[in-house]
Amino acid sequence: MKTLFINSFVSLILLSLSLTSIAQSSPKSTADKFFKEYQTSGVGIALDNLYASNKWMQNSTEAIDNLKVQLADLTVDFVGKFYGYELVKEQKIGENYILLTYLGRYDRQPIRFDFEFYKPNSTWQTHSFSFDDKFRDILN
């Protein structure tokens, strides 16, 4: 009986720890997930999942749909094959706001991906996402 109680207690602790880690993804792991889904599942799923952490974005479906169209325009014919990404800049404002800038590596040219994350309470949420080819802005 005592062994059953201990096993149940340990299982409960492990389950709660795994659920906490799933619910509280870090900004970097969220960006990594975005890039993996972008490569394997496509633009739509990657952006939907990126913004899933922010309930307020349900009011901005048109803006997200426009972003999907723009990102989908980065075709193999336009920028070439996507080879990967790397974090090139990290900026924090306090402990609850972070901007992560990634370089997306394509055949033709690099593309800058900016992810902004905000933590209003205990959970990070995607605040904003954008992309362009303006790297000079981050060199200063």
N, C-alpha and C positions, 0 to 999 in steps of 0.2 A: 504494500500500500504506500509506504514511504517512497519507494523507488518510483512508483507511478506518479506520485505528486511531484517529485523532483524532475522527472522527465517532462511532465506537462508544463511545469514552471519554466524550465529551460527552453522548451519549444515555444512557449508564449513570448519569452524575451527575444528569441531569435526572430520570430515573426514580426514583432513590433519594430525591431531594428531594421529589418529589410523593408518594411513598409515606410518607415521614416526616411530611409535613404532614397527610395523611389519618389516619394512625395517632395523631397527637398533636393532636387537636382541643382547642381552648381551651374553658374553661367557657362563655364568652359565645357562641361559635359553636355549642356543643352546645345551649344554651338557645334560640338563634335557630332551629336545626334543629327542635327540639321544637315551637315555635310554628308554624312553617311546615307541619310534618306534621300538627299538631293541626287546622289550618285545611283542609288539602287531603286528607289521608289518614285522618283520624279519630283518636280517642283511643287505640285499641288499638295501632296502629302507632307513634304518637308515643311512648307510654310504653314499648313494647317496645324501640324504638331508643334511648330515653333511658337505659334500664338495661342495654343491651347491653355497655357498657364495663365493667361490674362483674360478674365471673364468680360472685361470692358471692351475687348476687341470684337465681341459679337455684334456690337453696334457699328462696326467698321468693315463689314464684309465686302463692300464695294471697293474700298481701298486695298484690301488684301487681294481681291480678285485682280485688280489692276497690277499689283505687284507680281502676281503669278504670271500674268501675260508678259510683263517686262522681263522677268527672270527667264521665262521660257524662250525668249528671243536670243538668249546666249546659246545659240545652236552651234553644232560642229562646223557648219558652213560659215558662220559669222566669226567665232572666236577660236574654233578648233576644239580639240579634245581637252577635257578637264583632267588634269594630272594629280590634283590634290590641293591642299591648303596649309597655311602656316600662320600662327599667331604672330603679328608684327608689332602690336601696340596694345597696352592695357592701361586704362585710366580709371581711377576711382574718385568718387566724390563721397567722402565719409565711408561708412561701412555698408551703405544700403543702395548705392548706385554705381554701376560699372559699365564702361564702354570697352568692348573688345573689337579690335580691328584685325581682320584676317586678309591675307593675300591669297587669292584663288589663282592657281597656276593653269593657264590655258596655253595652247600652241601659239596663238597670235599675240596675246598680251596678257598681263596680269589684270585681275579685277579685284577691287577693294570691297570687302564685305564688312559692314559695321553692325554690331549687335549691341543694343543697349538693354540692360537689365536693371530692374528696380525691386527692392525688397521692402514693401510697406509694413510688413509685420514679421513673420518668421519664414516666409516662403518667397523665393525668387520668382519673378515673372518677367516675361519679355515685354519691354516697354516700346522698343522700336527696332526696325531692321531696315537697312538700305544697302545698296551696292552701286558702284560706279568705277571709273578708271582714273580717279583723281588722287594719285599718290603724292603729288607735290605738297598737298595740304598737310600730310603727316610728317614730312621731312623737316619742317621748321620747329 
